[in-house]
Amino acid sequence: MTDTSLLRADLPSPVPRRLTRPRWLDPRLIGGVVLVLVSVLLGSLLVASADHRQPVWSLTRDVAAGTVLTGADLRPVRVQLGTAASRYLAADVAVAGRTVHHALRAGELLAAAEVTDPEPGVTVTIPMQPENAPEVSRGERITLWLSTKTCRGVVLLSGVPVQSAGKVSGSAFGSTAGSLLVVRVSAADARRVVSALDLDGAVLRAGVLSAAERAEPQSDSLAGCAGDAR
């Protein structure tokens, strides 16, 4: 039988290990942090360099030809146009107060060739009885008919874009709200409208034209609408 006590006495005693305090300035830790930061920075630069989008103007609503644009008709959108970028108006270009050549749809990008300075004209406000006009919105085209005691359904204006439309209530419209339609027309057409409103018993009716409908020919004269019916 082997005496194990003698074997244990011959073995050296283990040296105790001391706990070391953590080193926050470990070169490996610092190197890892630097690598992460460099990767994030390079990734951001690659994404930024690959984004060639630029802000241009887009329409917020449908507008008819001849509509004078306002800030509410426009919003900036970022798009990637490539070589076609020069055809469209950048969002830093002021376009409010300018007129569009053609009918445009909501969401359509505003091409530089589509806008121009408005032609000389006169802004006219037309009061409409509630039963004589449908719901009319800014940017829609309307036809305006005149009826009096001596004439019926005379085309006063047609194909004219509405620059603004609003509801109004008062004694002139009874208990139901009427509307005020604002149009921009030539000086001659403005005089026609004012003359029509001054006629005895004048009744104006309005209708909205679709994009495919053509304007009706305007009546040459309102002479037959004046005077009393016999």
C-alpha positions as CSV (number, residue, x, y, z in Angstrom):
1,M,0.0,0.0,0.0
2,T,1.4,3.4,-1.0
3,D,1.6,6.2,1.5
4,T,-0.2,9.1,-0.2
5,S,0.8,11.5,2.5
6,L,4.4,11.4,1.4
7,L,3.4,12.1,-2.2
8,R,1.4,15.2,-1.2
9,A,4.2,16.5,0.8
10,D,6.5,16.4,-2.2
11,L,4.2,18.5,-4.4
12,P,4.9,22.3,-4.6
13,S,2.1,24.6,-3.3
14,P,0.1,26.5,-6.1
15,V,0.9,30.1,-6.5
16,P,-2.4,32.2,-6.0
17,R,-3.4,34.4,-9.0
18,R,-4.2,38.0,-8.3
19,L,-7.2,39.6,-9.9
20,T,-6.1,42.4,-12.2
21,R,-8.1,45.6,-12.7
22,P,-9.7,45.9,-16.2
23,R,-7.8,48.1,-18.6
24,W,-10.2,50.3,-20.6
25,L,-7.4,51.5,-22.8
26,D,-6.8,48.0,-24.2
27,P,-5.4,48.5,-27.8
28,R,-7.6,45.7,-29.1
29,L,-10.8,47.4,-27.7
30,I,-9.8,50.8,-29.2
31,G,-9.0,49.2,-32.5
32,G,-12.4,47.5,-32.6
33,V,-14.2,50.8,-31.9
34,V,-12.2,52.5,-34.6
35,L,-13.0,49.8,-37.2
36,V,-16.8,50.1,-36.4
37,L,-16.7,53.9,-36.7
38,V,-14.8,53.8,-40.0
39,S,-17.3,51.2,-41.4
40,V,-20.3,53.4,-40.5
41,L,-18.7,56.4,-42.0
42,L,-17.7,54.7,-45.3
43,G,-21.2,53.2,-45.5
44,S,-22.8,56.6,-45.1
45,L,-20.5,58.1,-47.8
46,L,-21.4,55.3,-50.2
47,V,-25.1,55.7,-49.7
48,A,-24.9,59.5,-50.1
49,S,-22.8,59.2,-53.3
50,A,-25.3,56.7,-54.8
51,D,-28.3,59.0,-54.1
52,H,-28.6,61.3,-57.2
53,R,-32.2,62.4,-56.4
54,Q,-32.9,66.1,-56.4
55,P,-36.0,68.2,-55.3
56,V,-38.4,69.3,-58.0
57,W,-41.9,70.7,-58.0
58,S,-44.9,68.4,-58.2
59,L,-48.6,69.3,-58.4
60,T,-50.9,68.7,-55.4
61,R,-54.1,68.9,-57.5
62,D,-55.4,68.8,-61.0
63,V,-55.2,72.2,-62.8
64,A,-56.6,73.4,-66.1
65,A,-54.7,75.3,-68.7
66,G,-54.5,78.9,-67.8
67,T,-54.5,78.3,-64.0
68,V,-52.3,80.8,-62.1
69,L,-50.3,78.6,-59.7
70,T,-50.2,79.2,-55.9
71,G,-48.1,77.7,-53.2
72,A,-51.0,75.3,-52.3
73,D,-50.8,73.8,-55.8
74,L,-47.1,72.8,-55.4
75,R,-45.0,70.5,-53.2
76,P,-41.3,69.5,-53.5
77,V,-40.5,65.9,-54.2
78,R,-37.1,64.2,-54.5
79,V,-36.7,62.2,-57.7
80,Q,-33.8,60.8,-59.7
81,L,-34.2,62.2,-63.3
82,G,-30.7,61.7,-64.7
83,T,-30.2,63.5,-68.0
84,A,-33.8,64.7,-68.0
85,A,-33.3,66.8,-64.8
86,S,-33.0,70.1,-66.8
87,R,-36.5,69.6,-68.2
88,Y,-38.2,70.1,-64.8
89,L,-38.3,73.0,-62.4
90,A,-36.2,72.6,-59.3
91,A,-37.9,73.2,-56.0
92,D,-35.8,76.3,-55.3
93,V,-37.3,78.0,-58.4
94,A,-40.2,80.4,-57.6
95,V,-43.2,79.4,-59.7
96,A,-46.2,80.7,-57.7
97,G,-48.0,83.4,-59.7
98,R,-47.1,81.8,-63.1
99,T,-49.6,80.2,-65.5
100,V,-49.6,76.6,-66.9
101,H,-49.9,76.1,-70.6
102,H,-51.8,72.8,-70.5
103,A,-54.0,70.8,-68.1
104,L,-51.9,68.9,-65.6
105,R,-52.8,66.1,-63.1
106,A,-52.1,65.9,-59.4
107,G,-48.7,64.2,-58.7
108,E,-47.3,65.3,-62.1
109,L,-43.8,66.8,-62.1
110,L,-43.8,70.5,-63.3
111,A,-41.9,70.8,-66.5
112,A,-40.1,74.1,-67.2
113,A,-41.9,74.3,-70.6
114,E,-45.3,74.1,-69.0
115,V,-45.2,77.5,-67.1
116,T,-45.2,81.0,-68.3
117,D,-45.9,84.5,-67.1
118,P,-49.6,85.2,-67.0
119,E,-51.1,87.1,-69.9
120,P,-52.7,90.5,-69.1
121,G,-56.1,89.9,-67.6
122,V,-58.7,90.9,-65.1
123,T,-59.8,88.9,-62.1
124,V,-63.6,88.7,-61.8
125,T,-65.6,87.3,-58.9
126,I,-68.9,85.7,-59.9
127,P,-71.6,85.0,-57.3
128,M,-73.5,81.7,-57.9
129,Q,-76.8,80.7,-56.5
130,P,-76.6,77.3,-54.9
131,E,-79.1,75.7,-57.3
132,N,-77.3,77.1,-60.4
133,A,-73.9,75.5,-60.0
134,P,-72.4,72.1,-59.0
135,E,-69.5,71.7,-56.6
136,V,-66.7,73.6,-58.3
137,S,-63.0,73.4,-57.3
138,R,-60.0,75.5,-58.1
139,G,-58.3,74.5,-61.3
140,E,-61.5,73.2,-63.0
141,R,-62.8,74.7,-66.3
142,I,-66.3,76.0,-66.4
143,T,-68.9,77.2,-68.9
144,L,-71.1,80.1,-67.7
145,W,-74.6,80.6,-69.2
146,L,-76.7,83.7,-68.9
147,S,-80.5,83.8,-68.9
148,T,-82.8,86.8,-68.6
149,K,-86.4,87.6,-69.4
150,T,-85.5,88.0,-73.0
151,C,-82.9,85.3,-73.6
152,R,-82.1,81.8,-72.3
153,G,-78.9,79.9,-72.2
154,V,-76.5,82.4,-73.8
155,V,-72.9,81.3,-73.4
156,L,-71.2,84.1,-71.4
157,L,-67.8,82.3,-70.9
158,S,-66.6,78.8,-71.6
159,G,-63.4,76.9,-70.9
160,V,-62.3,79.4,-68.3
161,P,-60.2,78.0,-65.4
162,V,-61.4,78.7,-61.9
163,Q,-58.7,80.5,-59.9
164,S,-60.5,80.0,-56.6
165,A,-63.9,78.8,-55.4
166,G,-65.5,79.3,-52.0
167,K,-68.7,79.0,-50.1
168,V,-70.6,82.0,-48.9
169,S,-73.8,82.5,-47.0
170,G,-76.0,85.5,-46.6
171,S,-79.3,87.1,-47.4
172,A,-78.5,87.0,-51.1
173,F,-78.5,83.2,-51.1
174,G,-81.3,82.6,-48.5
175,S,-80.6,79.9,-46.0
176,T,-78.4,77.8,-48.3
177,A,-74.8,78.7,-48.9
178,G,-74.0,79.9,-52.4
179,S,-70.5,80.1,-54.0
180,L,-68.1,82.7,-55.3
181,L,-66.1,81.7,-58.3
182,V,-63.0,83.7,-59.2
183,V,-61.9,83.7,-62.8
184,R,-59.2,85.5,-64.7
185,V,-60.2,86.7,-68.1
186,S,-59.5,89.3,-70.7
187,A,-60.6,92.8,-70.2
188,A,-63.4,92.4,-72.8
189,D,-64.7,89.2,-71.2
190,A,-64.6,90.9,-67.8
191,R,-66.8,93.7,-69.2
192,R,-69.2,91.1,-70.5
193,V,-69.5,89.4,-67.1
194,V,-70.1,92.7,-65.3
195,S,-72.6,93.8,-67.9
196,A,-74.4,90.5,-67.5
197,L,-74.6,90.8,-63.8
198,D,-76.2,94.2,-64.2
199,L,-79.0,93.0,-66.4
200,D,-82.5,93.0,-65.0
201,G,-83.5,89.5,-63.8
202,A,-80.1,88.0,-64.8
203,V,-79.6,84.4,-63.8
204,L,-76.1,82.8,-64.2
205,R,-75.6,79.0,-64.3
206,A,-72.3,77.2,-64.3
207,G,-71.2,73.8,-65.5
208,V,-67.9,72.0,-65.1
209,L,-66.1,70.8,-68.3
210,S,-64.2,67.5,-68.3
211,A,-60.7,67.3,-69.5
212,A,-61.9,66.0,-72.9
213,E,-64.7,68.5,-73.4
214,R,-64.1,71.5,-75.6
215,A,-65.2,75.0,-74.7
216,E,-68.4,76.2,-76.3
217,P,-68.4,79.2,-78.6
218,Q,-69.2,82.4,-76.7
219,S,-72.2,84.5,-77.9
220,D,-71.1,87.5,-79.9
221,S,-73.4,90.0,-78.2
222,L,-75.6,90.3,-75.1
223,A,-77.9,92.8,-76.8
224,G,-80.8,90.4,-77.0
225,C,-80.7,89.8,-73.2
226,A,-81.4,93.4,-72.3
227,G,-84.8,95.0,-72.0
228,D,-88.3,93.7,-71.0
229,A,-89.9,90.7,-72.6
230,R,-93.1,91.6,-74.6
